[in-house]
Amino acid sequence: MLSINLSETIWTVINFFLLYFLLKHFLYEPVIRFTGERKARMDAKLALEADAKAQIAENEERLLAEKEKSREEAKRMLAEAGEEREKRRAATVTEARASAGKLLKDGEAELLERREKTAGKLHEAAPDMARLLAERLLGEE
């Protein structure tokens, strides 16, 4: 038959609680503490990673904004340079036309003056030329 031995039951209960205390104190608590610390480290690293990603995204947005600003500035500078170049070209063309007009007037005045001098010389030489022509005509006959 079954009999219950009181001393074995007491020793079994004592061993059970001793084993429970040793396992709890030396195994369960350190494992739970270790997993808690590890989770905290992983959460901290994940938070750092999230901050780094946010910083990268912010930097990319800032760089894109600066790039767009630089593009707009370059377009504006090119437009200003084109306008300045067009103004210079127009001024140069106007100056060249004025200079050409002046040169043309000076040339016409000089030509007119030379024509008058030549006409004057021809007028002065006309009697001598008429005399020479008459001498030739009379001399040839």
C-alpha positions in Angstrom: 0.0 0.0 0.0 0.7 3.5 -0.2 2.2 5.2 2.6 3.4 8.7 3.1 6.7 9.1 4.8 6.7 12.4 6.7 10.4 12.9 6.7 10.8 12.4 3.0 7.9 14.8 2.3 9.5 17.4 4.5 12.9 16.9 2.8 11.2 17.1 -0.6 9.5 20.4 0.3 12.8 21.8 1.7 14.6 20.7 -1.5 11.9 22.2 -3.6 12.0 25.6 -1.9 15.9 25.6 -1.8 16.0 24.8 -5.5 13.4 27.4 -6.2 15.4 30.0 -4.2 18.7 29.1 -5.9 17.2 29.1 -9.4 15.4 32.4 -8.8 18.4 34.1 -7.2 21.1 32.8 -9.5 19.3 32.1 -12.8 16.0 33.9 -13.3 16.8 37.3 -11.9 20.2 37.6 -13.8 18.5 36.5 -17.0 15.7 38.9 -16.6 18.1 41.7 -15.7 20.3 40.9 -18.7 17.3 40.8 -21.1 16.1 44.1 -19.7 19.5 45.8 -20.1 19.8 44.4 -23.6 16.4 45.7 -24.5 17.3 49.1 -23.1 20.6 49.1 -25.2 18.7 48.0 -28.3 16.0 50.7 -27.7 18.8 53.3 -27.3 20.5 52.2 -30.5 17.2 52.2 -32.3 16.5 55.7 -31.0 20.0 56.8 -32.2 19.3 55.2 -35.6 15.9 57.0 -35.9 17.6 60.3 -34.9 20.3 59.7 -37.5 17.8 58.9 -40.2 15.8 62.0 -39.3 19.0 64.1 -39.4 19.9 62.6 -42.8 16.4 63.4 -44.1 16.7 66.9 -42.8 20.1 67.4 -44.3 18.9 66.0 -47.7 16.0 68.4 -47.6 18.3 71.3 -46.7 20.7 70.3 -49.5 17.9 70.1 -52.0 16.6 73.5 -50.9 20.1 75.0 -51.2 20.6 73.3 -54.6 17.3 74.8 -55.8 18.3 78.2 -54.4 21.7 77.9 -56.2 19.9 77.0 -59.5 17.6 80.0 -59.1 20.6 82.3 -58.3 22.5 80.9 -61.4 19.4 81.5 -63.6 19.1 85.0 -62.2 22.8 85.7 -62.8 22.6 84.4 -66.3 19.6 86.5 -67.0 21.4 89.6 -65.6 24.5 88.8 -67.6 22.4 88.4 -70.8 20.7 91.7 -70.1 24.0 93.4 -69.5 25.5 91.8 -72.6 22.5 93.0 -74.6 22.8 96.5 -73.2 26.5 96.6 -74.1 25.8 95.3 -77.6 23.1 97.9 -78.1 25.5 100.6 -76.8 28.3 99.3 -79.1 26.0 99.2 -82.1 24.7 102.7 -81.4 28.3 104.0 -80.9 29.4 102.2 -84.1 26.5 103.7 -86.0 27.3 107.2 -84.7 30.9 106.7 -85.5 30.1 105.4 -89.0 27.7 108.4 -89.5 30.4 110.8 -88.4 33.0 109.1 -90.6 30.6 109.2 -93.5 29.9 112.9 -93.0 33.6 113.6 -92.7 34.3 111.6 -95.9 31.5 113.4 -97.8 32.9 116.8 -96.6 36.4 115.8 -97.6 35.2 114.5 -101.0 33.2 117.7 -101.5 36.3 119.7 -100.6 38.5 117.7 -103.0 35.9 118.1 -105.7 35.9 121.8 -105.2 39.7 121.9 -105.2 39.8 119.8 -108.4 37.1 121.9 -110.0 39.1 125.0 -109.1 42.3 123.5 -110.5 40.5 122.5 -113.7 39.0 126.0 -113.9 42.5 127.5 -113.5 44.0 125.0 -116.0 41.2 125.5 -118.5 42.8 128.4 -120.4 46.1 126.5 -120.7 44.3 123.4 -121.8 42.3 125.3 -124.4 45.5 126.9 -125.7 47.3 123.6 -125.9 44.3 122.0 -127.6 44.2 124.8 -130.1 47.9 124.6 -130.8 47.6 120.9 -131.4 44.7 121.2 -133.6 46.3 124.0 -135.6 49.6 122.2 -135.6 48.2 119.0 -137.0 46.5 120.6 -139.9 
